[in-house]
Amino acid sequence: MVYGAGSVVLSATASSGLPVSFSLVAGSTGGVLSGNILSFTGAGLARVLASQSGNGSYAAASSVEQDIAVLPATLIVTTPPATRIYEGTDPPFTATVTGLVGGDTLGNVITGNPTFTVTLDPGDAPSGTNLTIQPGTGTLVLQSSNYVLSFVPSTLTVVCCEPQTLQLVNVLPANRSEERRVG
């Protein structure tokens, strides 16, 4: 299971047909049990004990334990695609982190910020070139064992040239005729 996954219904049968009860073994992490419904509250190991105490016709059955590993959820770190003017500087890159579970917030789960570098950047890549923006850990630190980080590269497109403007000076009317003196 993965942290944040829905609850599961536990089931077991005894050869006697008598009902089976469930409990979490002491020290289990990552789960809460209510009757036979197991909810996952964090990454860790949920060890479930199934038991059947018997009755006047049947002796108690041997208890059975089952481990359920609850894996961390994945936080995905991305930056949107960006553009850079030919021979210009890279724009600032902003991080987007998705994948939080339930009521978790970024402030409770991570601290710091990732870094973004442009790979294979010759500095003055020709117009039309797509470069890779590679996210890295930077000062980003997980504060929760319920998550792992996944970094997704993005694209930086180099576009042609610094924009320029034109301003007309000394504009003449289109149908102006000149007078000539013949002399």
KAPEGI-V11516 format. One record per pair of residues at least 12 apart in sequence whose ideal C-beta (glycine too) atoms are under 6 Angstrom apart, sorted by sequence separation. I is the first residue (numbers start at 0). J is the second residue. D is the distance in Angstrom with one decimal. If there is no record, write none. Layout:
BEGIN
I & J & D
I & J & D
END
This chain:
BEGIN
9 & 21 & 5.1
29 & 41 & 4.9
50 & 62 & 4.3
29 & 42 & 5.8
117 & 130 & 5.1
118 & 131 & 4.6
21 & 35 & 5.4
29 & 43 & 3.5
48 & 62 & 5.6
49 & 63 & 4.8
78 & 92 & 4.4
28 & 43 & 3.1
30 & 45 & 3.2
117 & 132 & 5.9
118 & 133 & 4.9
29 & 45 & 4.9
48 & 64 & 5.4
134 & 150 & 4.2
115 & 132 & 5.4
116 & 133 & 5.4
27 & 45 & 5.0
46 & 64 & 5.8
47 & 65 & 5.0
76 & 94 & 5.9
77 & 95 & 5.1
27 & 46 & 4.7
94 & 113 & 5.1
115 & 134 & 5.4
133 & 152 & 5.4
46 & 66 & 5.2
76 & 96 & 5.5
113 & 134 & 5.0
114 & 135 & 4.7
131 & 152 & 5.2
132 & 153 & 4.2
24 & 46 & 4.0
44 & 66 & 5.8
45 & 67 & 4.5
74 & 96 & 5.5
75 & 97 & 5.1
75 & 98 & 5.2
92 & 115 & 3.8
114 & 137 & 3.4
132 & 155 & 5.2
24 & 48 & 5.3
44 & 68 & 5.9
45 & 69 & 6.0
74 & 98 & 4.5
113 & 137 & 4.6
73 & 98 & 5.5
112 & 137 & 5.6
129 & 154 & 5.2
130 & 155 & 4.4
9 & 35 & 4.5
21 & 47 & 5.7
22 & 48 & 5.0
43 & 69 & 5.6
72 & 98 & 6.0
112 & 138 & 5.7
113 & 139 & 4.6
8 & 35 & 5.9
42 & 69 & 5.3
111 & 138 & 3.3
129 & 156 & 5.4
9 & 37 & 5.7
21 & 49 & 5.7
72 & 100 & 5.2
89 & 117 & 5.7
111 & 139 & 4.6
42 & 71 & 4.3
111 & 140 & 5.2
128 & 157 & 4.5
6 & 36 & 5.2
7 & 37 & 5.2
19 & 49 & 5.3
20 & 50 & 5.7
39 & 69 & 5.0
110 & 140 & 5.1
126 & 157 & 5.8
6 & 38 & 4.4
19 & 51 & 5.0
109 & 141 & 5.7
110 & 142 & 6.0
124 & 157 & 4.7
126 & 159 & 3.8
17 & 51 & 5.6
108 & 142 & 5.9
4 & 39 & 5.7
108 & 143 & 4.7
76 & 113 & 5.4
78 & 115 & 5.5
86 & 123 & 4.7
11 & 49 & 4.4
13 & 51 & 4.2
108 & 146 & 6.0
117 & 155 & 5.5
0 & 39 & 5.6
2 & 41 & 6.0
2 & 42 & 4.8
29 & 69 & 3.6
85 & 126 & 4.9
15 & 57 & 4.1
13 & 60 & 5.2
78 & 132 & 5.8
76 & 134 & 5.3
0 & 67 & 6.0
2 & 69 & 5.7
0 & 69 & 5.1
1 & 70 & 5.0
2 & 71 & 5.7
3 & 72 & 4.8
2 & 72 & 4.5
1 & 72 & 5.7
74 & 146 & 4.9
76 & 148 & 6.0
83 & 155 & 5.7
85 & 157 & 5.6
80 & 153 & 5.4
71 & 145 & 5.5
72 & 146 & 5.5
73 & 147 & 5.6
74 & 148 & 5.4
75 & 149 & 5.1
76 & 150 & 5.0
77 & 151 & 4.5
80 & 154 & 4.6
81 & 155 & 5.2
82 & 156 & 4.9
83 & 157 & 5.5
84 & 158 & 6.0
85 & 159 & 5.7
71 & 146 & 5.1
78 & 153 & 5.0
85 & 160 & 5.6
71 & 147 & 4.8
73 & 149 & 5.0
75 & 151 & 6.0
82 & 158 & 5.2
84 & 161 & 5.6
3 & 100 & 3.3
2 & 100 & 5.9
42 & 144 & 5.4
42 & 145 & 4.7
41 & 145 & 5.0
2 & 145 & 4.6
END
